[in-house]
Amino acid sequence: MKAYRLLTGPDDASFCHRVTEALANGWELYGSPAYSFHANKFEMYCAQAVVKEVEATYSPELKLGSL
C-alpha cells in the first residue's frame, strides 16, 4: 500500500527537521511544498506531502508516522 502524510508547521528549522526525518525513514517527497501566511500569528506556515510504499493493510487506526 502507498501511505500518504502531509507534514505542516511554521516555516522554521523544526519543520525542516521533520521533513528530513521523514526522508531518513524512507518517505519520499510528493509534489511541491506549499506556503501560507497565518495572519493572527504573523508567521509563514509550510506543508509538504510525503509518500511511502509499505507492507500494511489500511486501517483508520494506522499510525502513519510510525511507518
Helices and strands as residue ranges (DSSP letters): E 2-10, H 13-24, E 28-38, E 43-53, G 64-66
